[in-house]
Amino acid sequence: MKLHHKFALLIFAPALLTPMSSAATVIIDGTAPGYTNNGSFETTTGWQGNETTVTNLGTNLGITRNVQYRTANGTPTDGITYAVIGQNTASATGVMGIFLNTGYDLVLGDTFNLSFWHGSHSAASSGLSINWQLFTSTTGTETGVVQDVVAFGFVSGSATNVQEIQAGIGSVTGASAGKRLFLSFTPSGSNGQFAMLDEINLTVIPEPSSAGLLGLAGTCLLLRRRRASLVPE
């Protein structure tokens, strides 16, 4: 009976060491040196506004200006550049918002972690709301309009830099699986207030790996056999 007990432990230990999850998929990286999808606005690629090049999607999101990149007034949290989110619909300032074709195609069951920093660009932005949205387009490009909303929310503007963390958001259903993922940030609320937006990070929460699940199944089977072996003959 003692021999059976040691044998079960020897096989059980490797099963516990089997990794239970795969690496997270990075969609947007706002920290150096990666900057996947220009998450810190250190270049002028990827993100779109809706002024010089007007698109159906930009119009659908209510954006009327190009992406406003700045290095002053506000304080970037990574690198030297940030984007401005805000509005003054009573003037030519218009609506400053941004959106991004992430290049990622949704998989059934996907959930996400989203984080970003925001603060004041000019004057206090406490009356401003920053609306974020993960969604798909009817055409899979900026030629379409918003179709499936995977996750959405808003944060109130802040006079100082703060980080927002949205963990475990969204749950991709069969209707959205296979479609291209977009992310947008748009303003609402007070006119004449503008926020700094920087260091955006978006990842897919990893599912348990098949190897880990097999290891767990094997562990359960060994435990059953161990119990049986400990029964006195």
N, C-alpha and C positions, 0 to 999 in steps of 0.2 A: 504493500500500500504506500509506503514511503517513496519507493522508486517511481510510481505513477505520479505522485505529487511533484517531484523534481522535474520530470519530463514535461509536465503541463506548464510549469513556470518557464522553462527554457524556450518553449515555442511561443508562449504568451508574450514575453518581453519584446521580441522584434515586432510583433503586431502592434504594440503600443507605440513603437517608434515610427510607424508608418505615417508620413505626412497626411493630414486630413484635408488640406486645402491647397489649391494651386495659387500661383502668384496673381496679384491684382492686375487688371488691365488698365493701364494709364491712358486716358483719352485726352486730357488737358493737364499740362504741368506748368505751374506758375513759379517754379523755383529753379534757380541756377543749379547745374548748367544745362538741364534738359530742355526746358521751355517748349515741350511738345504742344503744338497748336497755338504757339505764341501766348501762353497763359499769363505772361507778365507784361505784354504789350511792348516788348523791347524792339520789335520790328513792326512794319505796317502790313504784315501779311495775315491772311486768314479771316479776321473779323471784318464784318461789313456794316456800313451804315445805309443811308438811302437818300443820297443827294446827287453827287456827280453821276453815279450809276443807280438809277431808280429800278427797284425790283418789286415784283408782286408780293414777295414775302416781307420785304422791308416796309412796304405800304400797309400790309395786313397787320404788322406789329405796331403801326403808328409812328414809325421813325421818319424824320424829315431831314436829318443832317448826316454828313459823313461822320466816321469815327473820329472823335476828338482826342488826339494824343497830346499829353501835356507832361512837362518836366518841372513845372513851377506852380505856385499857389498851394496846391495840395502836396502831400508828402508820400511818395511811393514806398511800398513796403518791401519791394524786391526790385533790383535794378534801378533805373533812373526815369522810367516812363510809366504813366498810368493812363487810363481812359476816363473820360468825363461822362457821367450820366446825369441828365437834368432837363429842364424845359423852361421856356418862356413863350407860351403860345400867343401872347399878345404882341410879340415882336418877331423880327427876322431870326432871332436865336432859334426858334422852333423847338423840336424834340430831339434830344441827343440820346440815342440808344444804340445798342449793338447786337448783332447775332452772328453765329458761327455754324457752318457746316462742319461737324466734328470729324467726318470721314469714317465714323463707326456705324456699323449696321447692327441693329438690335437683335438680341438673342432671347428666345422665350425664357422668362423667369428672371431676366436681368434686374438687379437693383443697384443703386449708385450711392457714392459718397461725393458730395459737392462742398467745397469751401472757397471762400474769397474774402478779401479785405476791402473795407470801404471807409471813407471819412469825408471831410469837407474839402471841396475844391475852391469855392469862393463863397464867402458868407456862411453862416450856419445852415446846415442842410437838414435840420431836425423836422422840418415840415414836409420833406420829400420822402417818398417811398420808392425803393428800388425793387422792381418786380423781376423775378427770375423764372425761367420756364425751360423745361426739357420737352422736346416735341418732335414730331415728324412733319414732313411737308407732303402735300398731295402729289407732287411730282418727284420728290426726292432731291430737289434743288431749290434755289431761290426763285425759280419761275413759278412755283406753286404757292399755296397758302397753308396756314397751320392746319394740320389734320388731327393726329392723335397727340393729346397732351399726356406725357409720361409722368411728369411731376411738375409742380409749380409752387410758388410762395412769394413772400415779399419781406423786406426788412425796412425798418425806419431809418432815415438818414441820421448821421452822427457827426458832431463837431470834431470828434477825435477819431483816430484810426482804430477800428475794431475788426476782429475776424468773426465771420459767420460760418458755422459748420452745420451742414444738413446731412445727416447720416442715415443710411438705409432708406433712401427715398425711391419711389417708383416701384413698379412691378410689371414687367413687360408681359403682355398677353399675346395670344396667338394672332390677334388682329394687327398688332404692331411689329411682330417678329419679322426680321429681314429688312425693315425699313431704315433709312438713314436717320441718324440722330442729330438734332440741332439744339443749340443753347442760345437763349436770348436774355438780355438785361434791358429793361425799359423803365422810364420814370412815370410816376403819377403823383398827385398831391400838389403842393405849393408851386406856383410859378416863380421863376427867378432864383431858384436854389439849385445848386449843382454839387454832385458828389464825386469823389475820387473812387475809382474801382481798380483793384490790382490783385495780383497773385492768385489767379483762379486755378483751382485743382479739381479735376473730375476723374473718378475711377469707377470701374465696375467691381462690385463686391464679389470676390471669388466664391464659386460653389465648391463643396467638398469634392476632392479628386476621386476618380474611380479607383485608384490604388488604395486610397485611404478607406473607402467604403468596403473594398474587398478585404482589407486588413481587419476592419471591424467585424465583418461577417465571419471571417476565420476565427477571430477571438471568441465570438459567441459560440461557435461550434466547438472549439476546444474546451470552453468552460462547461458545456454540456457533457462532453466526454470525460472531463476531469471529475465531475460530480458522479458520473456513472462508475468510474474506476475506484472511487473512494467507498463505494458500497461494499461492506464485508461479504466475502463469498461463504 
